Amino acid sequence: MNPNLQMYRQQQVQHEVEQASPVRLVVLLYDKAVALVRQSVQHIERENEKAKGEALNRVVDILCELQAVLNREDGGVVAEKLDAMYEFMIREITIANMNSDPAPLGTVLGVLEELRKGWQELDLMTKDGEVSTGASALKSQI
C-alpha cells in the first residue's frame, strides 16, 4: 500500500476514535475484531502462523479490554452475559490458534457480528453516547 495512503487512513481512524462516543468506540472495537478474525482465517489458510498469531492476539486484547470495562455493578444480567460471551470467544480463539483451525473462528465471527449489530443499534439510539465509562481504555485498542 502507498505509504501516504496508509498514513492518511491512520489519521482518519485516529480522528474518528478521538471524536467517538463510548458506544461508538465499542462499535469500532467490534469492527476491528471482526476484521482481525477474518484476516486470521486467511492466515490459517495460507499457513502464515506468525500473522495468524498476531491477529488473534489483537482480538483477544480487544475482548479483554471490552471485558475489563464492563459495568458489573449496574449492568446486572447483561454484563454477566457479555462477560461469559467474551470468555467463550477467548477460549475459541485460543483453540483456533493452537490448532490452526478456522472452524472455531466462524463461531467467534458470528458472535462478534451479532454483538456489533446490537451496539450499532444502541449507537443510533443514543445521541450523546453517554451510556458507558472507560472510553479512554477502549480508545487504546482501536
WOWO-V450659 format. One line per field, one symbol per residue. ss: DSSP state (H for helix, E for strand, L for the rest). phi: phi as a letter, one per 40 degrees, with the letter a starting at -180 (. if undefined). burial: # if it has 16 or more other ideal C-beta (glycine too) atoms within 10 Angstrom, else .. A space follows every 50 residues. Layout:
# WOWO-V450659
ss = ???
phi = ???
burial = ???
This chain:
# WOWO-V450659
ss = LLHHHHHHHHHHHHHHHHHLLHHHHHHHHHHHHHHHHHHHHHHHHLLLHH HHHHHHHHHHHHHHHHHHLLLHHHHHHHHHHHHHHHHHHHHHHHHHHHHL LLHHHHHHHHHHHHHHHHHHHHHHHLLLLLLLLLHHHHHLLL
phi = .ddccccccccccdcccccccdccccccccdcccccccccccccccfccc cdccccccccdccccccccccccccfccccccdccccdccccccccccbf bcdcccccdccccccddccccccccbccgcbbbgccccdccc
burial = ................#..###########.###.##.###.##...#.. .#..##.###.##.###.##...........#..##..##.##..##... .#.##..##..#..##..##.##.....#..#.##..##.##
